[in-house]
Amino acid sequence: MADQDLLRIRSTAQAYAEAVRATQRFFDRVEDLVDPSVQAEYATLAEQEKRAGRDRLDALTSAGVEVPSVDDSEAGV
């Protein structure tokens, strides 16, 4: 595997993990799930997670790292 591929995989995995952590931190501080501003912020965080997940999967696929049983389950990420 080329060094650039591995660097991209690491970078996108780190970005995905950070997006998930940001969502977790958000829920640590939320007190009112019905508040429209809370819902709007969650929508933004959820989209960032999806985008980061797609980027991570794209990096893995581009490098030839595929596990169909896992990749299929994350198609919506």
Wavefront OBJ file of the C-alpha trace (Angstrom):
o trace
v 0.000 0.000 0.000
v 1.374 3.380 -0.939
v 2.356 5.744 1.866
v -0.146 8.315 0.587
v -2.965 5.779 0.823
v -2.069 4.936 4.389
v -1.813 8.609 5.337
v -5.244 9.267 3.817
v -6.745 6.273 5.633
v -5.317 7.472 8.948
v -6.456 11.028 8.367
v -10.004 10.110 7.377
v -10.307 7.623 10.247
v -9.197 10.321 12.669
v -11.692 12.810 11.186
v -14.499 10.255 11.476
v -13.618 9.468 15.087
v -13.559 13.179 15.920
v -16.968 13.696 14.281
v -18.411 10.912 16.446
v -16.763 12.385 19.558
v -18.227 15.806 18.741
v -21.696 14.282 18.632
v -21.064 12.497 21.927
v -19.906 15.756 23.559
v -23.012 17.474 22.193
v -25.298 14.957 23.904
v -23.302 15.290 27.135
v -24.374 18.922 27.379
v -27.896 18.770 25.882
v -30.781 19.192 28.277
v -33.777 19.761 25.990
v -34.104 17.512 22.934
v -37.235 19.344 21.782
v -35.479 22.708 21.460
v -35.287 23.575 17.732
v -31.736 24.891 18.071
v -30.680 21.555 19.600
v -32.281 19.678 16.723
v -30.596 21.949 14.187
v -27.200 21.488 15.803
v -27.677 17.722 15.910
v -28.614 17.709 12.209
v -25.341 19.484 11.435
v -23.325 17.053 13.550
v -25.063 14.025 12.035
v -24.273 15.274 8.536
v -20.632 15.795 9.491
v -20.509 12.216 10.776
v -22.011 10.888 7.543
v -19.602 12.882 5.401
v -16.612 11.779 7.476
v -17.768 8.171 7.316
v -18.080 8.322 3.533
v -14.626 9.901 3.246
v -13.143 7.172 5.442
v -14.802 4.417 3.428
v -13.713 6.050 0.150
v -10.104 6.172 1.368
v -10.205 2.499 2.309
v -11.838 1.481 -0.966
v -9.398 3.542 -3.023
v -6.531 1.752 -1.306
v -8.104 -1.623 -2.048
v -9.118 -2.339 1.535
v -12.593 -3.817 1.388
v -14.576 -6.086 3.645
v -17.987 -6.501 1.993
v -19.776 -7.647 5.142
v -18.613 -4.498 6.921
v -18.668 -2.058 4.007
v -22.267 -2.927 3.087
v -23.468 -2.177 6.583
v -21.896 1.280 6.415
v -23.233 2.241 3.000
v -25.553 4.777 4.622
v -22.834 6.329 6.766
l 1 2 3 4 5 6 7 8 9 10 11 12 13 14 15 16 17 18 19 20 21 22 23 24 25 26 27 28 29 30 31 32 33 34 35 36 37 38 39 40 41 42 43 44 45 46 47 48 49 50 51 52 53 54 55 56 57 58 59 60 61 62 63 64 65 66 67 68 69 70 71 72 73 74 75 76 77
